[in-house]
Amino acid sequence: MWNCYDSVIQDLPRTNNSVEGWHHAFNAALGANHVSIWKFIRFLKKEQVLQEVRLEKRLSGESSPPRRKKYNDHDIKIKKIVENCSEIPAAQYLRGLSYNIQY
């Protein structure tokens, strides 16, 4: 069964939106559905350099791009609800979560 409890407790992402965003940008940057193998390899090399630069920036202490305030607020509320799950009835727990996942 799919569950985000551990992800919320550990402050990990609950979704794979960042991966989906990267995949969309990757496909858009290629510019075609069926590119030659050589164009694809050149593009992969450029993408590798870009990701290595991003990694080095993170290793040097540069922070991630800021998230929208509303998403941070939802994350805080969801974590508070999840941390108190044993203290509230299941129906209230689920209702509280549902209010915060209806972006």
C-alpha positions, 0 to 999 in steps of 0.5 A: 500500500502506498504511504507517505508517513515516513517521508513526512516524518523525515522531511522528504518529498512526498511526490516525484514532481521534481523528477517529472519536471526534469523529464519534461524539461529534458524532452523539451530541450531535445526538441524532437521525439526521434533524434539521432543517437549522436544528438542524444549523446551530445545532449546527455553530455551537456546534461551531465555537466549541468547536473555536476555543476548543480551538485558542486553548488550544493556541496559548496553550501548554496541552497536549493531554489526556494519553494512557493510559500503555500507548499511550505505551509502545506508541508508544515501543516501535514507534518504537524498532523502526521506527528499527532496521528496517534492522538486523534481519531482516524477520520479526523486524521484523514480529513486534516490531511485531505484539507492540505493536499487539495492544492 
